[in-house]
Amino acid sequence: MEYNFTRFYQLGNGGNLIFEKDLEELANALDRPSPAFFGVRLNDQPGEELQWLIFAKLSGKKESPTSEDIQFEIRESNWMEGLARAMQEALARLCGQNMNQVKNTRFFYYARHDSKGRPMTMPRHQELKYHVEQLDIMLHETLKELDNARAHLNTKHIREDKE
């Protein structure tokens, strides 16, 4: 589906949002262009839930060795929360896609997600053990349950309106 995005946010312009500095530093360390986020307010859900669609575009490195683009979308109740969630997911996907490149950096113990956004196994930290990995799995499952609950309520509400 094609959207006319009404909001745009690109890293690299000195912003100070949550996760922004880490994501910008990681993208620079991987020689990738600055990540970009696009948003559009949708009117396809009742009750003001899931009203923003955020599309993340993390362009891959074009010079050898090249890297793949990472693109994904999420829904959130407002632009700023969606942007924060998308930046957090972008960090996890970059760390998951670039495990060898983040070795010996502070990003080595960051959460890792695969190309579909699912948590990946992480290296065991000396002090934190598996705590970060377990927190990431819990966060992933909680967000998935929240999204499913919202979708279920919205579907139920639509059915009731039609009856």
N, C-alpha and C positions, 0 to 999 in steps of 0.2 A: 504494500500500500504506500502511496506517495503522500507526504505531508508538506504543508507550508509551515515550516518552523518559524516561530515568532521570537524565540530567544536563542542566543548564541553565547557561548563562553569558551574562550581559548586560553590555555595556560601559557605562561611566558610573558604576561603583561603586568607582573608584580602584584597579583592578587594575593589575598591572605585567607582564603576559605579553608575549612577543615580538609585535610588530606592533600591540599593543593601543593604545598612546598615539597612534600615527599614525592608526589607523583611527578612534579616537574623535575626534581633532582634525578629520579629514576629514569625518566624519559631521556634526559640529557646524558646520563651515564651509559645508556644503551644506544646513543646516537640516533634517537628517533625524533621526528618532528613533534612539536608541542601537541598534546592531545586536545581535541575539540569536542564540545558538547552542544547539542541542539535540543531545543524543547518546544513543545506545542501543547497548548491546553486543549483537552478533548472534551467534548460534550456527549460522549457515548455511554456514560455511566450515571445512574441516578444517585442522589444523596451526596453529591460532592466528593465521592470517593474515587481514587485512582484517576484523577483528573489531568495529570501531567504525564506526557510521554517524553522520556529523555533518551536521546540517541547519542551514544558515545562512539567516537571515531579516533582510534589510535593508529595513525598511519605507520606502516613498517619502514624500516631502514631501507633506503633505495640503493646504497652502495654495497659492494661486496664486503663481508657476507651480508646478504639481504635478510630481512625478517618480514614475516607476514603481517598484514593489517589485522587489527582487532576491532571488531564492531559488535555492539550489543545495544539492546534497549531495555529500559525498565519503566515501570509506572510508579508514580508516587503522588501523594496528595498535594504537594506544591513544588514549585521550581527549585527552591533552595534545598529542601530535603532530598529531592530527586538528584540534584547536582552532587550533594555530599555522598549519597549512596552510589552514584555512578563513578565518582572518583575513587571511592573505597574499592569498588569492584574492578576498576581499571588497574589499581595497584596490584590487586591479587592476581589478575590475569597476566599482567606483565611479569610478575614474579614467577608465575607458573610456566609461562612460555620461555622464560630466560633463566632457568635454574643455574646453568653453568656460568652465565655472565654475572649473576648476583653473588656468586660464591666469593667469600672474603670481603663482602660489603655489609653494611648495616641492614640491607634488605634481605639477607640470607634467611633470617628467621621470620620474615613477614608471611602472612597467609598467602597460600597459592591456590589458584583456581585454574581449571582446564578451560578449553575453548568454549564449553557450554556453561561455564560459571559454577561448576561443581568443585567442592574442596578437594585438594590433593594432599597426599602424604607430605609431611614436612620433616626436616631434620630435627633431631632432638637437641634442644638447647641445654647447656650445662646446668643452669639454675632453674629455668622454667619448665624443664622436661617437656612433656607433651601438652602443656597448658594452653599455649597459643593455638595449636592445632585443634584441641577440643573446643575452645571458645569459638573458633571460626566455624566449626561444624555446627555448633549450637546456634550461632547467629544465622548461618545459611538456612537451617531447618526452621528457625523462628520466622525469618523473612518469607520463606516459602509458604508456611502455614498462614501467615498474615495475608499474603497475596491471595491464597486460595480461599480464605474466609471472606475476604472482601469480594472476590469474584462470585462466590456462592450467594452471598447476601444480595449482591446486585442482580444476579440472575433471578433469584427468588422475588425480588422487588419488581422486576420487569414482568414476570409471569403474573404476579398479583395485579399489576396495573392493567394487563390485557384482559383479565377475567371480569 
